[in-house]
Amino acid sequence: QVQLAESGGGLVQPGGSLTLSCASSGRTNRTYAKGWFRQTPGKEREFVAVQSFKDGTTYYADSVKGRFSLSRDDAKNMLHLQMNSLKPEDTAVYLCAATEYYCAGYVCLTGSIDYERWGQGTQVTVSS
């Protein structure tokens, strides 16, 4: 069992940057993959970025490629999402997710249905 907690959200102007962090606690050594999704009212939960903890493979949504990047601090059980060149359409609640079950390949790693552990979310608002 792993518990997740997000931090780092806030209000930024378009073109600005923000770093989100996801801290894991509990039985972290069972994690297969960990990543970020985002949610806005009236929209389906959207994949953002993920990294496999088994082979290091990373995937990014087309909408954030070149602007967002993942980094890990395994000693602190932290996964960071560096967000640059933020746009108003990036406004959402960003949720950290992890799975403790086998998950490999694009379909599994980018699908919210395949993650059973979720944080509470952190609000990111991009507005002038």
PEWO-V189339 format. One line per field, one symbol per residue. burial: 1 if it has 16 or more other ideal C-beta (glycine too) atoms within 10 Angstrom, else 0. A space follows every 50 residues. Layout:
burial: ???
//
This chain:
burial: 01010101100100000101111100010011111111000000111111 11100000111001000111000000101110100100011111111111 0010000111100110111011010100
//
